[in-house]
């Protein structure tokens, strides 16, 4: 995993927007990674950054995949992943 | 909007998986479109189709965008959109 990857979780979306804008001061690409229900928040983050905060940002690549995770009963279950790579 | 587009909403994910598999009998590409919280369900649908039901399916393209919608107070708010184009 590269340094300029931001993991999207359950915090308010503006926390992640701020993190992306901050990373863009240092890097020309920033990757957002989210799984499960946080996937829609990753898309929101990318769209808000692009439309309101970093005018020159664009979507360079979007990948989806699946990971196996263990739940609290130690049962294995699949969870979807999204990785949105933003460039500027 | 093309005929072979499936709108992902709040139904159980397997309903949409079945819809995609059915469309693949008729078309070589199927597009999944979702907005807001349903975005993660669209990714789940694509991943389940690809991993378990249509082995030759692959992600041809993923686009994200923003739409303005009116809520119940007639206030305008932005919602994120994802379109996942699957080919086989």
Backbone of each chain as nested JSON, in Angstrom:
{
  "chains": [
    {"id": "A", "residues": [
      {"number": 1, "name": "UNK", "atoms": {"N": [0.853, -1.199, 0.0], "CA": [0.0, 0.0, 0.0], "C": [0.887, 1.248, 0.0]}},
      {"number": 2, "name": "UNK", "atoms": {"N": [0.603, 2.172, -0.871], "CA": [1.418, 3.387, -0.931], "C": [1.044, 4.353, 0.195]}},
      {"number": 3, "name": "UNK", "atoms": {"N": [1.974, 5.257, 0.437], "CA": [1.814, 6.239, 1.502], "C": [0.598, 7.141, 1.282]}},
      {"number": 4, "name": "UNK", "atoms": {"N": [0.395, 7.512, 0.022], "CA": [-0.678, 8.46, -0.268], "C": [-2.021, 7.758, -0.502]}},
      {"number": 5, "name": "UNK", "atoms": {"N": [-2.306, 6.733, 0.319], "CA": [-3.611, 6.065, 0.307], "C": [-4.382, 6.473, 1.55]}},
      {"number": 6, "name": "UNK", "atoms": {"N": [-5.637, 6.833, 1.351], "CA": [-6.492, 7.215, 2.477], "C": [-7.569, 6.15, 2.641]}},
      {"number": 7, "name": "UNK", "atoms": {"N": [-7.675, 5.614, 3.849], "CA": [-8.66, 4.582, 4.135], "C": [-9.953, 5.248, 4.6]}},
      {"number": 8, "name": "UNK", "atoms": {"N": [-11.016, 5.005, 3.864], "CA": [-12.299, 5.635, 4.163], "C": [-13.074, 4.724, 5.109]}},
      {"number": 9, "name": "UNK", "atoms": {"N": [-13.449, 5.273, 6.271], "CA": [-14.21, 4.504, 7.254], "C": [-15.536, 5.173, 7.54]}},
      {"number": 10, "name": "UNK", "atoms": {"N": [-15.879, 5.235, 8.814], "CA": [-17.216, 5.702, 9.194], "C": [-17.267, 7.131, 9.717]}},
      {"number": 11, "name": "UNK", "atoms": {"N": [-16.175, 7.866, 9.587], "CA": [-16.207, 9.272, 10.03], "C": [-17.008, 10.121, 9.044]}},
      {"number": 12, "name": "UNK", "atoms": {"N": [-17.332, 11.35, 9.429], "CA": [-18.032, 12.236, 8.489], "C": [-17.2, 12.46, 7.234]}},
      {"number": 13, "name": "UNK", "atoms": {"N": [-17.876, 12.587, 6.104], "CA": [-17.194, 12.645, 4.816], "C": [-16.197, 13.8, 4.741]}},
      {"number": 14, "name": "UNK", "atoms": {"N": [-16.493, 14.923, 5.422], "CA": [-15.596, 16.075, 5.305], "C": [-14.226, 15.808, 5.944]}},
      {"number": 15, "name": "UNK", "atoms": {"N": [-14.164, 14.887, 6.909], "CA": [-12.856, 14.486, 7.438], "C": [-11.973, 13.929, 6.315]}},
      {"number": 16, "name": "UNK", "atoms": {"N": [-12.568, 13.09, 5.463], "CA": [-11.8, 12.455, 4.387], "C": [-11.486, 13.456, 3.278]}},
      {"number": 17, "name": "UNK", "atoms": {"N": [-12.421, 14.367, 3.017], "CA": [-12.163, 15.417, 2.026], "C": [-10.931, 16.217, 2.445]}},
      {"number": 18, "name": "UNK", "atoms": {"N": [-10.889, 16.595, 3.714], "CA": [-9.75, 17.358, 4.239], "C": [-8.456, 16.56, 4.102]}},
      {"number": 19, "name": "UNK", "atoms": {"N": [-8.524, 15.259, 4.395], "CA": [-7.332, 14.4, 4.275], "C": [-6.828, 14.365, 2.831]}},
      {"number": 20, "name": "UNK", "atoms": {"N": [-7.753, 14.266, 1.869], "CA": [-7.348, 14.219, 0.453], "C": [-6.719, 15.54, 0.032]}},
      {"number": 21, "name": "UNK", "atoms": {"N": [-7.372, 16.641, 0.401], "CA": [-6.855, 17.962, 0.03], "C": [-5.454, 18.147, 0.6]}},
      {"number": 22, "name": "UNK", "atoms": {"N": [-5.239, 17.69, 1.817], "CA": [-3.926, 17.784, 2.469], "C": [-2.886, 16.957, 1.72]}},
      {"number": 23, "name": "UNK", "atoms": {"N": [-3.25, 15.716, 1.357], "CA": [-2.321, 14.848, 0.616], "C": [-1.952, 15.458, -0.733]}},
      {"number": 24, "name": "UNK", "atoms": {"N": [-2.914, 16.138, -1.364], "CA": [-2.652, 16.739, -2.683], "C": [-1.631, 17.875, -2.599]}},
      {"number": 25, "name": "UNK", "atoms": {"N": [-1.379, 18.396, -1.405], "CA": [-0.307, 19.389, -1.275], "C": [1.064, 18.748, -1.424]}},
      {"number": 26, "name": "UNK", "atoms": {"N": [1.116, 17.419, -1.203], "CA": [2.391, 16.716, -1.188], "C": [2.551, 15.776, -2.386]}},
      {"number": 27, "name": "UNK", "atoms": {"N": [1.443, 15.219, -2.863], "CA": [1.494, 14.22, -3.93], "C": [0.615, 14.658, -5.107]}},
      {"number": 28, "name": "UNK", "atoms": {"N": [0.907, 14.111, -6.281], "CA": [0.056, 14.374, -7.447], "C": [-1.038, 13.335, -7.623]}},
      {"number": 29, "name": "UNK", "atoms": {"N": [-0.95, 12.221, -6.882], "CA": [-2.041, 11.245, -6.893], "C": [-2.385, 10.876, -5.449]}},
      {"number": 30, "name": "UNK", "atoms": {"N": [-3.651, 10.634, -5.236], "CA": [-4.137, 10.183, -3.927], "C": [-5.125, 9.054, -4.191]}},
      {"number": 31, "name": "UNK", "atoms": {"N": [-4.969, 7.934, -3.466], "CA": [-5.88, 6.811, -3.634], "C": [-6.795, 6.706, -2.421]}},
      {"number": 32, "name": "UNK", "atoms": {"N": [-8.102, 6.577, -2.692], "CA": [-9.091, 6.351, -1.639], "C": [-9.436, 4.876, -1.641]}},
      {"number": 33, "name": "UNK", "atoms": {"N": [-9.376, 4.255, -0.481], "CA": [-9.691, 2.833, -0.373], "C": [-10.79, 2.655, 0.667]}},
      {"number": 34, "name": "UNK", "atoms": {"N": [-11.83, 1.909, 0.305], "CA": [-12.946, 1.686, 1.227], "C": [-13.494, 0.295, 1.012]}},
      {"number": 35, "name": "UNK", "atoms": {"N": [-14.145, -0.239, 2.053], "CA": [-14.807, -1.519, 1.883], "C": [-16.21, -1.485, 2.479]}},
      {"number": 36, "name": "UNK", "atoms": {"N": [-17.039, -2.398, 1.975], "CA": [-18.401, -2.526, 2.488], "C": [-19.19, -1.244, 2.341]}},
      {"number": 37, "name": "UNK", "atoms": {"N": [-19.925, -0.914, 3.393], "CA": [-20.817, 0.247, 3.336], "C": [-20.08, 1.572, 3.186]}},
      {"number": 38, "name": "UNK", "atoms": {"N": [-18.788, 1.593, 3.501], "CA": [-18.021, 2.835, 3.361], "C": [-17.725, 3.177, 1.896]}},
      {"number": 39, "name": "UNK", "atoms": {"N": [-18.022, 2.251, 0.979], "CA": [-17.73, 2.478, -0.442], "C": [-18.435, 3.74, -0.948]}},
      {"number": 40, "name": "UNK", "atoms": {"N": [-19.705, 3.918, -0.557], "CA": [-20.417, 5.104, -1.05], "C": [-19.776, 6.381, -0.508]}},
      {"number": 41, "name": "UNK", "atoms": {"N": [-19.209, 6.318, 0.702], "CA": [-18.531, 7.49, 1.265], "C": [-17.249, 7.811, 0.492]}},
      {"number": 42, "name": "UNK", "atoms": {"N": [-16.57, 6.791, 0.0], "CA": [-15.374, 7.014, -0.818], "C": [-15.74, 7.751, -2.106]}},
      {"number": 43, "name": "UNK", "atoms": {"N": [-16.857, 7.342, -2.722], "CA": [-17.306, 8.016, -3.949], "C": [-17.7, 9.461, -3.63]}},
      {"number": 44, "name": "UNK", "atoms": {"N": [-18.43, 9.657, -2.521], "CA": [-18.776, 11.028, -2.099], "C": [-17.514, 11.876, -1.917]}},
      {"number": 45, "name": "UNK", "atoms": {"N": [-16.519, 11.31, -1.241], "CA": [-15.272, 12.047, -0.994], "C": [-14.624, 12.479, -2.3]}},
      {"number": 46, "name": "UNK", "atoms": {"N": [-14.507, 11.539, -3.239], "CA": [-13.89, 11.841, -4.533], "C": [-14.668, 12.947, -5.253]}},
      {"number": 47, "name": "UNK", "atoms": {"N": [-15.98, 12.843, -5.234], "CA": [-16.806, 13.816, -5.952], "C": [-16.735, 15.197, -5.31]}},
      {"number": 48, "name": "UNK", "atoms": {"N": [-16.735, 15.265, -3.979], "CA": [-16.682, 16.572, -3.3], "C": [-15.323, 17.232, -3.532]}},
      {"number": 49, "name": "UNK", "atoms": {"N": [-14.247, 16.424, -3.462], "CA": [-12.911, 16.968, -3.717], "C": [-12.848, 17.561, -5.118]}},
      {"number": 50, "name": "UNK", "atoms": {"N": [-13.309, 16.789, -6.074], "CA": [-13.227, 17.144, -7.483], "C": [-14.103, 18.351, -7.818]}},
      {"number": 51, "name": "UNK", "atoms": {"N": [-15.3, 18.41, -7.233], "CA": [-16.253, 19.465, -7.602], "C": [-16.056, 20.753, -6.808]}},
      {"number": 52, "name": "UNK", "atoms": {"N": [-15.481, 20.648, -5.619], "CA": [-15.484, 21.835, -4.746], "C": [-14.124, 22.274, -4.228]}},
      {"number": 53, "name": "UNK", "atoms": {"N": [-13.135, 21.389, -4.166], "CA": [-11.904, 21.769, -3.466], "C": [-10.645, 21.73, -4.322]}},
      {"number": 54, "name": "UNK", "atoms": {"N": [-10.516, 20.765, -5.205], "CA": [-9.32, 20.665, -6.05], "C": [-9.807, 20.6, -7.501]}},
      {"number": 55, "name": "UNK", "atoms": {"N": [-9.955, 21.795, -8.086], "CA": [-10.607, 21.9, -9.403], "C": [-9.896, 21.064, -10.466]}},
      {"number": 56, "name": "UNK", "atoms": {"N": [-8.573, 20.923, -10.344], "CA": [-7.828, 20.2, -11.378], "C": [-7.769, 18.69, -11.115]}},
      {"number": 57, "name": "UNK", "atoms": {"N": [-8.402, 18.227, -10.066], "CA": [-8.384, 16.789, -9.773], "C": [-9.288, 16.029, -10.739]}},
      {"number": 58, "name": "UNK", "atoms": {"N": [-8.882, 14.818, -11.071], "CA": [-9.676, 13.971, -11.962], "C": [-9.523, 12.514, -11.516]}},
      {"number": 59, "name": "UNK", "atoms": {"N": [-10.477, 11.692, -11.93], "CA": [-10.428, 10.267, -11.595], "C": [-9.485, 9.573, -12.57]}},
      {"number": 60, "name": "UNK", "atoms": {"N": [-8.385, 9.04, -12.046], "CA": [-7.39, 8.392, -12.902], "C": [-7.762, 6.922, -13.108]}},
      {"number": 61, "name": "UNK", "atoms": {"N": [-8.271, 6.28, -12.072], "CA": [-8.595, 4.854, -12.169], "C": [-9.53, 4.462, -11.026]}},
      {"number": 62, "name": "UNK", "atoms": {"N": [-10.418, 3.518, -11.3], "CA": [-11.252, 2.939, -10.241], "C": [-11.178, 1.423, -10.36]}},
      {"number": 63, "name": "UNK", "atoms": {"N": [-10.836, 0.764, -9.276], "CA": [-10.779, -0.702, -9.235], "C": [-11.737, -1.214, -8.167]}},
      {"number": 64, "name": "UNK", "atoms": {"N": [-12.409, -2.329, -8.469], "CA": [-13.196, -2.993, -7.427], "C": [-12.676, -4.412, -7.256]}},
      {"number": 65, "name": "UNK", "atoms": {"N": [-12.799, -4.925, -6.051], "CA": [-12.308, -6.27, -5.758], "C": [-13.04, -6.814, -4.536]}},
      {"number": 66, "name": "UNK", "atoms": {"N": [-12.647, -8.02, -4.136], "CA": [-13.301, -8.694, -3.006], "C": [-12.245, -9.185, -2.037]}},
      {"number": 67, "name": "UNK", "atoms": {"N": [-12.494, -9.011, -0.752], "CA": [-11.612, -9.561, 0.279], "C": [-12.413, -10.452, 1.209]}},
      {"number": 68, "name": "UNK", "atoms": {"N": [-11.745, -11.475, 1.73], "CA": [-12.369, -12.339, 2.729], "C": [-12.038, -11.79, 4.112]}},
      {"number": 69, "name": "UNK", "atoms": {"N": [-13.053, -11.603, 4.929], "CA": [-12.801, -11.145, 6.297], "C": [-13.468, -12.11, 7.271]}},
      {"number": 70, "name": "UNK", "atoms": {"N": [-12.965, -12.111, 8.515], "CA": [-13.589, -12.899, 9.576], "C": [-14.507, -12.008, 10.385]}},
      {"number": 71, "name": "UNK", "atoms": {"N": [-15.733, -12.473, 10.631], "CA": [-16.607, -11.681, 11.502], "C": [-16.391, -12.093, 12.96]}},
      {"number": 72, "name": "UNK", "atoms": {"N": [-17.185, -11.546, 13.855], "CA": [-16.974, -11.759, 15.296], "C": [-17.17, -13.223, 15.708]}},
      {"number": 73, "name": "UNK", "atoms": {"N": [-17.874, -14.016, 14.885], "CA": [-18.009, -15.455, 15.152], "C": [-16.889, -16.275, 14.512]}},
      {"number": 74, "name": "UNK", "atoms": {"N": [-15.857, -15.612, 14.018], "CA": [-14.766, -16.247, 13.284], "C": [-15.243, -16.959, 12.023]}},
      {"number": 75, "name": "UNK", "atoms": {"N": [-16.401, -16.527, 11.519], "CA": [-16.858, -17.028, 10.227], "C": [-16.262, -16.154, 9.132]}},
      {"number": 76, "name": "UNK", "atoms": {"N": [-15.953, -16.79, 8.001], "CA": [-15.403, -16.019, 6.888], "C": [-16.522, -15.482, 6.008]}},
      {"number": 77, "name": "UNK", "atoms": {"N": [-16.391, -14.243, 5.639], "CA": [-17.392, -13.635, 4.772], "C": [-16.664, -12.721, 3.78]}},
      {"number": 78, "name": "UNK", "atoms": {"N": [-17.31, -12.456, 2.647], "CA": [-16.684, -11.623, 1.617], "C": [-17.124, -10.174, 1.757]}},
      {"number": 79, "name": "UNK", "atoms": {"N": [-16.199, -9.28, 1.503], "CA": [-16.537, -7.858, 1.523], "C": [-15.951, -7.218, 0.257]}},
      {"number": 80, "name": "UNK", "atoms": {"N": [-16.732, -6.319, -0.339], "CA": [-16.285, -5.623, -1.553], "C": [-15.381, -4.448, -1.19]}},
      {"number": 81, "name": "UNK", "atoms": {"N": [-14.442, -4.179, -2.078], "CA": [-13.462, -3.105, -1.915], "C": [-13.551, -2.17, -3.117]}},
      {"number": 82, "name": "UNK", "atoms": {"N": [-13.379, -0.886, -2.882], "CA": [-13.186, 0.037, -4.012], "C": [-11.896, 0.814, -3.777]}},
      {"number": 83, "name": "UNK", "atoms": {"N": [-11.16, 1.051, -4.853], "CA": [-10.0, 1.925, -4.808], "C": [-10.157, 2.965, -5.91]}},
      {"number": 84, "name": "UNK", "atoms": {"N": [-10.229, 4.213, -5.486], "CA": [-10.389, 5.324, -6.429], "C": [-9.087, 6.107, -6.433]}},
      {"number": 85, "name": "UNK", "atoms": {"N": [-8.413, 6.113, -7.577], "CA": [-7.157, 6.856, -7.68], "C": [-7.443, 8.212, -8.317]}},
      {"number": 86, "name": "UNK", "atoms": {"N": [-7.157, 9.261, -7.556], "CA": [-7.341, 10.619, -8.057], "C": [-5.989, 11.197, -8.456]}},
      {"number": 87, "name": "UNK", "atoms": {"N": [-5.962, 11.872, -9.584], "CA": [-4.767, 12.592, -10.014], "C": [-5.068, 14.076, -10.085]}},
      {"number": 88, "name": "UNK", "atoms": {"N": [-4.023, 14.87, -10.236], "CA": [-4.252, 16.302, -10.498], "C": [-3.153, 16.813, -11.413]}}
    ]},
    {"id": "B", "residues": [
      {"number": 1, "name": "UNK", "atoms": {"N": [-30.278, 6.529, -21.659], "CA": [-29.978, 5.316, -20.886], "C": [-30.252, 4.086, -21.748]}},
      {"number": 2, "name": "UNK", "atoms": {"N": [-29.305, 3.185, -21.794], "CA": [-29.491, 1.992, -22.616], "C": [-30.394, 0.975, -21.925]}},
      {"number": 3, "name": "UNK", "atoms": {"N": [-30.909, 0.089, -22.718], "CA": [-31.822, -0.939, -22.241], "C": [-31.178, -1.86, -21.209]}},
      {"number": 4, "name": "UNK", "atoms": {"N": [-29.916, -2.182, -21.46], "CA": [-29.244, -3.138, -20.58], "C": [-28.583, -2.466, -19.378]}},
      {"number": 5, "name": "UNK", "atoms": {"N": [-29.301, -1.489, -18.804], "CA": [-28.858, -0.846, -17.557], "C": [-29.756, -1.309, -16.421]}},
      {"number": 6, "name": "UNK", "atoms": {"N": [-29.132, -1.702, -15.328], "CA": [-29.887, -2.143, -14.153], "C": [-29.696, -1.116, -13.052]}},
      {"number": 7, "name": "UNK", "atoms": {"N": [-30.808, -0.615, -12.519], "CA": [-30.767, 0.377, -11.447], "C": [-30.744, -0.347, -10.111]}},
      {"number": 8, "name": "UNK", "atoms": {"N": [-29.691, -0.107, -9.354], "CA": [-29.523, -0.781, -8.07], "C": [-30.171, 0.068, -6.99]}},
      {"number": 9, "name": "UNK", "atoms": {"N": [-31.103, -0.516, -6.26], "CA": [-31.781, 0.19, -5.173], "C": [-31.589, -0.52, -3.862]}},
      {"number": 10, "name": "UNK", "atoms": {"N": [-32.661, -0.644, -3.098], "CA": [-32.559, -1.157, -1.73], "C": [-32.994, -2.611, -1.569]}},
      {"number": 11, "name": "UNK", "atoms": {"N": [-33.229, -3.3, -2.667], "CA": [-33.599, -4.717, -2.547], "C": [-32.381, -5.557, -2.156]}},
      {"number": 12, "name": "UNK", "atoms": {"N": [-32.606, -6.812, -1.749], "CA": [-31.452, -7.683, -1.454], "C": [-30.555, -7.844, -2.675]}},
      {"number": 13, "name": "UNK", "atoms": {"N": [-29.257, -7.933, -2.432], "CA": [-28.277, -7.928, -3.517], "C": [-28.521, -9.054, -4.524]}},
      {"number": 14, "name": "UNK", "atoms": {"N": [-29.019, -10.202, -4.055], "CA": [-29.189, -11.329, -4.976], "C": [-30.264, -11.042, -6.035]}},
      {"number": 15, "name": "UNK", "atoms": {"N": [-31.222, -10.163, -5.728], "CA": [-32.177, -9.747, -6.762], "C": [-31.454, -9.12, -7.954]}},
      {"number": 16, "name": "UNK", "atoms": {"N": [-30.455, -8.282, -7.656], "CA": [-29.736, -7.593, -8.729], "C": [-28.772, -8.537, -9.437]}},
      {"number": 17, "name": "UNK", "atoms": {"N": [-28.182, -9.461, -8.672], "CA": [-27.307, -10.467, -9.291], "C": [-28.105, -11.256, -10.334]}},
      {"number": 18, "name": "UNK", "atoms": {"N": [-29.305, -11.68, -9.96], "CA": [-30.165, -12.424, -10.883], "C": [-30.498, -11.583, -12.111]}},
      {"number": 19, "name": "UNK", "atoms": {"N": [-30.782, -10.298, -11.9], "CA": [-31.101, -9.41, -13.024], "C": [-29.92, -9.303, -13.993]}},
      {"number": 20, "name": "UNK", "atoms": {"N": [-28.705, -9.194, -13.444], "CA": [-27.519, -9.083, -14.304], "C": [-27.306, -10.371, -15.085]}},
      {"number": 21, "name": "UNK", "atoms": {"N": [-27.398, -11.508, -14.398], "CA": [-27.193, -12.802, -15.061], "C": [-28.207, -12.967, -16.196]}},
      {"number": 22, "name": "UNK", "atoms": {"N": [-29.438, -12.566, -15.952], "CA": [-30.491, -12.649, -16.964], "C": [-30.158, -11.762, -18.165]}},
      {"number": 23, "name": "UNK", "atoms": {"N": [-29.723, -10.522, -17.905], "CA": [-29.367, -9.604, -18.989], "C": [-28.193, -10.147, -19.809]}},
      {"number": 24, "name": "UNK", "atoms": {"N": [-27.266, -10.831, -19.166], "CA": [-26.107, -11.373, -19.88], "C": [-26.504, -12.488, -20.849]}},
      {"number": 25, "name": "UNK", "atoms": {"N": [-27.691, -13.051, -20.687], "CA": [-28.156, -14.016, -21.686], "C": [-28.49, -13.334, -23.015]}},
      {"number": 26, "name": "UNK", "atoms": {"N": [-28.761, -12.017, -22.933], "CA": [-29.231, -11.285, -24.109], "C": [-28.185, -10.295, -24.626]}},
      {"number": 27, "name": "UNK", "atoms": {"N": [-27.364, -9.744, -23.723], "CA": [-26.402, -8.699, -24.087], "C": [-24.996, -9.113, -23.672]}},
      {"number": 28, "name": "UNK", "atoms": {"N": [-24.004, -8.524, -24.343], "CA": [-22.613, -8.763, -23.942], "C": [-22.101, -7.744, -22.936]}},
      {"number": 29, "name": "UNK", "atoms": {"N": [-22.849, -6.666, -22.732], "CA": [-22.5, -5.714, -21.676], "C": [-23.742, -5.409, -20.845]}},
      {"number": 30, "name": "UNK", "atoms": {"N": [-23.526, -5.212, -19.569], "CA": [-24.604, -4.818, -18.663], "C": [-24.043, -3.703, -17.778]}},
      {"number": 31, "name": "UNK", "atoms": {"N": [-24.804, -2.61, -17.65], "CA": [-24.363, -1.496, -16.8], "C": [-25.196, -1.459, -15.53]}},
      {"number": 32, "name": "UNK", "atoms": {"N": [-24.502, -1.372, -14.393], "CA": [-25.161, -1.203, -13.094], "C": [-25.079, 0.264, -12.714]}},
      {"number": 33, "name": "UNK", "atoms": {"N": [-26.209, 0.836, -12.362], "CA": [-26.231, 2.248, -11.97], "C": [-26.834, 2.368, -10.575]}},
      {"number": 34, "name": "UNK", "atoms": {"N": [-26.151, 3.105, -9.688], "CA": [-26.648, 3.263, -8.323], "C": [-26.306, 4.648, -7.827]}},
      {"number": 35, "name": "UNK", "atoms": {"N": [-27.081, 5.12, -6.85], "CA": [-26.722, 6.392, -6.231], "C": [-26.796, 6.306, -4.71]}},
      {"number": 36, "name": "UNK", "atoms": {"N": [-26.05, 7.215, -4.071], "CA": [-26.068, 7.293, -2.609], "C": [-25.631, 5.986, -1.967]}},
      {"number": 37, "name": "UNK", "atoms": {"N": [-26.378, 5.596, -0.939], "CA": [-25.991, 4.425, -0.163], "C": [-26.059, 3.117, -0.953]}},
      {"number": 38, "name": "UNK", "atoms": {"N": [-26.796, 3.117, -2.069], "CA": [-26.887, 1.899, -2.879], "C": [-25.609, 1.619, -3.67]}},
      {"number": 39, "name": "UNK", "atoms": {"N": [-24.664, 2.573, -3.668], "CA": [-23.428, 2.406, -4.434], "C": [-22.677, 1.15, -3.993]}},
      {"number": 40, "name": "UNK", "atoms": {"N": [-22.603, 0.916, -2.679], "CA": [-21.872, -0.27, -2.217], "C": [-22.572, -1.553, -2.678]}},
      {"number": 41, "name": "UNK", "atoms": {"N": [-23.893, -1.513, -2.793], "CA": [-24.624, -2.687, -3.284], "C": [-24.332, -2.949, -4.772]}},
      {"number": 42, "name": "UNK", "atoms": {"N": [-24.126, -1.887, -5.526], "CA": [-23.76, -2.052, -6.941], "C": [-22.406, -2.753, -7.069]}},
      {"number": 43, "name": "UNK", "atoms": {"N": [-21.457, -2.354, -6.201], "CA": [-20.133, -2.995, -6.229], "C": [-20.263, -4.46, -5.806]}},
      {"number": 44, "name": "UNK", "atoms": {"N": [-21.045, -4.714, -4.746], "CA": [-21.287, -6.106, -4.327], "C": [-21.873, -6.926, -5.485]}},
      {"number": 45, "name": "UNK", "atoms": {"N": [-22.85, -6.362, -6.183], "CA": [-23.499, -7.073, -7.291], "C": [-22.476, -7.443, -8.362]}},
      {"number": 46, "name": "UNK", "atoms": {"N": [-21.661, -6.462, -8.748], "CA": [-20.65, -6.708, -9.78], "C": [-19.678, -7.798, -9.339]}},
      {"number": 47, "name": "UNK", "atoms": {"N": [-19.243, -7.738, -8.092], "CA": [-18.263, -8.697, -7.589], "C": [-18.85, -10.103, -7.491]}},
      {"number": 48, "name": "UNK", "atoms": {"N": [-20.1, -10.216, -7.03], "CA": [-20.722, -11.544, -6.901], "C": [-20.958, -12.156, -8.284]}},
      {"number": 49, "name": "UNK", "atoms": {"N": [-21.41, -11.328, -9.239], "CA": [-21.615, -11.829, -10.607], "C": [-20.308, -12.376, -11.166]}},
      {"number": 50, "name": "UNK", "atoms": {"N": [-19.263, -11.585, -11.023], "CA": [-17.957, -11.879, -11.592], "C": [-17.303, -13.091, -10.917]}},
      {"number": 51, "name": "UNK", "atoms": {"N": [-17.444, -13.201, -9.616], "CA": [-16.75, -14.266, -8.877], "C": [-17.535, -15.572, -8.839]}},
      {"number": 52, "name": "UNK", "atoms": {"N": [-18.857, -15.514, -8.969], "CA": [-19.642, -16.721, -8.715], "C": [-20.587, -17.146, -9.832]}},
      {"number": 53, "name": "UNK", "atoms": {"N": [-21.004, -16.24, -10.708], "CA": [-22.068, -16.613, -11.643], "C": [-21.691, -16.52, -13.118]}},
      {"number": 54, "name": "UNK", "atoms": {"N": [-20.929, -15.511, -13.489], "CA": [-20.546, -15.351, -14.9], "C": [-19.024, -15.232, -14.933]}},
      {"number": 55, "name": "UNK", "atoms": {"N": [-18.386, -16.41, -15.03], "CA": [-16.922, -16.464, -14.861], "C": [-16.185, -15.576, -15.857]}},
      {"number": 56, "name": "UNK", "atoms": {"N": [-16.741, -15.425, -17.069], "CA": [-16.046, -14.648, -18.097], "C": [-16.348, -13.153, -17.999]}},
      {"number": 57, "name": "UNK", "atoms": {"N": [-17.158, -12.747, -17.035], "CA": [-17.476, -11.323, -16.895], "C": [-16.28, -10.544, -16.363]}},
      {"number": 58, "name": "UNK", "atoms": {"N": [-16.138, -9.318, -16.796], "CA": [-15.051, -8.436, -16.326], "C": [-15.575, -7.004, -16.263]}},
      {"number": 59, "name": "UNK", "atoms": {"N": [-14.875, -6.184, -15.493], "CA": [-15.255, -4.772, -15.374], "C": [-14.678, -4.018, -16.566]}},
      {"number": 60, "name": "UNK", "atoms": {"N": [-15.569, -3.49, -17.402], "CA": [-15.111, -2.781, -18.596], "C": [-14.818, -1.317, -18.265]}},
      {"number": 61, "name": "UNK", "atoms": {"N": [-15.641, -0.725, -17.414], "CA": [-15.467, 0.691, -17.09], "C": [-16.241, 1.02, -15.815]}},
      {"number": 62, "name": "UNK", "atoms": {"N": [-15.707, 1.955, -15.035], "CA": [-16.43, 2.478, -13.866], "C": [-16.375, 4.0, -13.922]}},
      {"number": 63, "name": "UNK", "atoms": {"N": [-17.537, 4.623, -13.85], "CA": [-17.624, 6.085, -13.83], "C": [-18.314, 6.53, -12.551]}},
      {"number": 64, "name": "UNK", "atoms": {"N": [-17.829, 7.623, -11.978], "CA": [-18.557, 8.242, -10.865], "C": [-18.927, 9.663, -11.253]}},
      {"number": 65, "name": "UNK", "atoms": {"N": [-20.042, 10.133, -10.696], "CA": [-20.515, 11.474, -11.017], "C": [-21.422, 11.96, -9.895]}},
      {"number": 66, "name": "UNK", "atoms": {"N": [-21.958, 13.154, -10.073], "CA": [-22.813, 13.774, -9.054], "C": [-24.099, 14.258, -9.702]}},
      {"number": 67, "name": "UNK", "atoms": {"N": [-25.212, 14.03, -9.031], "CA": [-26.497, 14.562, -9.492], "C": [-27.121, 15.398, -8.397]}},
      {"number": 68, "name": "UNK", "atoms": {"N": [-27.875, 16.42, -8.806], "CA": [-28.622, 17.231, -7.846], "C": [-30.018, 16.629, -7.718]}},
      {"number": 69, "name": "UNK", "atoms": {"N": [-30.435, 16.401, -6.487], "CA": [-31.799, 15.89, -6.277], "C": [-32.515, 16.792, -5.273]}},
      {"number": 70, "name": "UNK", "atoms": {"N": [-33.842, 16.765, -5.324], "CA": [-34.635, 17.507, -4.345], "C": [-35.061, 16.551, -3.245]}},
      {"number": 71, "name": "UNK", "atoms": {"N": [-34.884, 16.961, -2.002], "CA": [-35.388, 16.119, -0.92], "C": [-36.844, 16.479, -0.604]}},
      {"number": 72, "name": "UNK", "atoms": {"N": [-37.402, 15.876, 0.43], "CA": [-38.829, 16.044, 0.71], "C": [-39.189, 17.484, 1.091]}},
      {"number": 73, "name": "UNK", "atoms": {"N": [-38.199, 18.303, 1.494], "CA": [-38.458, 19.72, 1.764], "C": [-38.253, 20.597, 0.529]}},
      {"number": 74, "name": "UNK", "atoms": {"N": [-38.111, 19.968, -0.636], "CA": [-37.816, 20.679, -1.887], "C": [-36.483, 21.412, -1.829]}},
      {"number": 75, "name": "UNK", "atoms": {"N": [-35.6, 20.983, -0.923], "CA": [-34.243, 21.511, -0.901], "C": [-33.391, 20.695, -1.869]}},
      {"number": 76, "name": "UNK", "atoms": {"N": [-32.448, 21.379, -2.513], "CA": [-31.575, 20.673, -3.443], "C": [-30.36, 20.137, -2.702]}},
      {"number": 77, "name": "UNK", "atoms": {"N": [-29.999, 18.912, -3.006], "CA": [-28.842, 18.294, -2.373], "C": [-28.136, 17.443, -3.433]}},
      {"number": 78, "name": "UNK", "atoms": {"N": [-26.844, 17.218, -3.222], "CA": [-26.075, 16.446, -4.194], "C": [-26.015, 14.981, -3.792]}},
      {"number": 79, "name": "UNK", "atoms": {"N": [-26.078, 14.113, -4.78], "CA": [-25.944, 12.689, -4.52], "C": [-24.933, 12.107, -5.513]}},
      {"number": 80, "name": "UNK", "atoms": {"N": [-24.083, 11.206, -5.005], "CA": [-23.087, 10.572, -5.873], "C": [-23.708, 9.412, -6.639]}},
      {"number": 81, "name": "UNK", "atoms": {"N": [-23.177, 9.203, -7.837], "CA": [-23.642, 8.156, -8.747], "C": [-22.474, 7.259, -9.112]}},
      {"number": 82, "name": "UNK", "atoms": {"N": [-22.721, 5.956, -9.224], "CA": [-21.695, 5.093, -9.825], "C": [-22.327, 4.343, -10.987]}},
      {"number": 83, "name": "UNK", "atoms": {"N": [-21.563, 4.172, -12.058], "CA": [-21.982, 3.322, -13.174], "C": [-20.872, 2.314, -13.439]}},
      {"number": 84, "name": "UNK", "atoms": {"N": [-21.208, 1.055, -13.258], "CA": [-20.237, -0.025, -13.47], "C": [-20.651, -0.776, -14.726]}},
      {"number": 85, "name": "UNK", "atoms": {"N": [-19.809, -0.722, -15.736], "CA": [-20.109, -1.427, -16.989], "C": [-19.393, -2.768, -16.985]}},
      {"number": 86, "name": "UNK", "atoms": {"N": [-20.169, -3.834, -17.03], "CA": [-19.609, -5.186, -17.075], "C": [-19.668, -5.707, -18.504]}},
      {"number": 87, "name": "UNK", "atoms": {"N": [-18.608, -6.344, -18.93], "CA": [-18.599, -7.011, -20.227], "C": [-18.391, -8.503, -20.015]}},
      {"number": 88, "name": "UNK", "atoms": {"N": [-18.572, -9.273, -21.075], "CA": [-18.221, -10.708, -21.019], "C": [-17.747, -11.145, -22.386]}}
    ]}
  ]
}
